[in-house]
């Protein structure tokens, strides 16, 4: 049966029963017979609905299946109680209270509570769990005050006779309703994951109607105003119908995947959040009213009532302290996340800028390589034509010269390719960094460039007390060799060529290689680090030296720049990571 048909059937049963009760009027016996027939039937249908719900849920979740099985058993027990009640009242003509029917009735409340507690709960943080426990405690204490004042204590006070079993059963019903109230409270404050919410809401609603019906019956029985089988007893029938509808809806929901609570839209109402505060205010108002109406017998002493209200207020205060602490932690976490996002955005911007810079550099690199490699090819292509003509003419002197020029172009192309390959390897083929005194790097670089230095008559001054750096030793030596050779190459007509190697410590340690050579025009300061750029095209080499140096320095996380003017020498500054020992 679909939920819509079940809803229509429930509404029809409720309307028909109400019409019959109104039609029978003062015929109490006939009304009782009708209720003794309708109530067990509706209860039985509700029990069958819950059994189907449990079976449909079995393949979905084991704990869910067990919980719904307990709900089904609870409803079967209540149905059994109704059947026994009807047999005693109609069939045997006996008073059904107290009787064997009370056993299944009272067992219903226990099984229902167990079913509620077995429902799978969503993960909660420590703060959420504590607040949930405190909220449940506040509402439970208020419920105990209400039930004791208006049901349990008055029932005890009106007990007559010496039958202890009958007295125990009479007190057991309001206590059982208190247990059922706790079940509803647990459903309200229990966060459930991967569970369809509508069937659970219907179960809670059915429990609320049952509590109201039982309470109404007990209050009217205490006042001796209860009339059986009236429209007021419809609250029991509504409870059974809602239970059956919950089972039908659970069957329909069993095959539908449920979104996690974090992905479900928030409900339009949040009244459960205010329920503890409403209960606290109500308990306090009840205490004030009891003080002002001392002549009214509330079956509860004022100091007991004050203790209950005080306990509620204490739990409210503790809850607020926990909420404040949670908010502080959430604020700190939000601030941390905000800072992380800002840092991520900044890092993203830096990466974008770096990528744009690398892209521009790559485009320039490709253009430079293609342009400079094309030049020797053009030379080879052109002189191959001259070589063919000179061979046909028999001009062997020119043939020899053509071959030398072609060989020179091929040699230049090979050097360009070697330097390009060397530049591409830097960063991909690096040795593990190590702590090396910079003075040792200088010593090795001077040993490798000693021949050029001696041939040019260059004097090299090396500063003392150079720091220890954390670098790839081989690459650092390679960079310094290129800088020394570059300085020696562009000395020009300097009569006393000199190179200084040292460092400056002014907040940041900056190394330098300074010469007194021809210098560089300031407008070309940025270009000298481009691949294959040469200050003097007549000089030897490919012009890749400073590009390789720049790449080595940047791979180490350093910076490199120059200060120079024409005719006043050149100073190359660069930074390298220092050892922790420095």
WOTASUL-V823933 format. One record per helix or strand of 3 or more residues. SS is the DSSP state (H for helix, E for strand). FROM is the first residue (numbers start at 1). LEN is the number of residues. If there is no record, write none. Layout:
ss=<SS,SS>
from=<FROM,FROM>
len=<LEN,LEN>
This chain:
ss=<H,H,H,H,H,H,H,H,H,H,H,E,H,H,E,E,H,E,E,H,H,H,E,E>
from=<3,28,62,101,126,164,197,231,272,302,396,434,438,450,459,468,473,498,509,522,527,545,560,570>
len=<22,30,30,18,32,26,26,24,21,92,30,4,11,7,4,4,17,8,7,3,3,11,5,5>
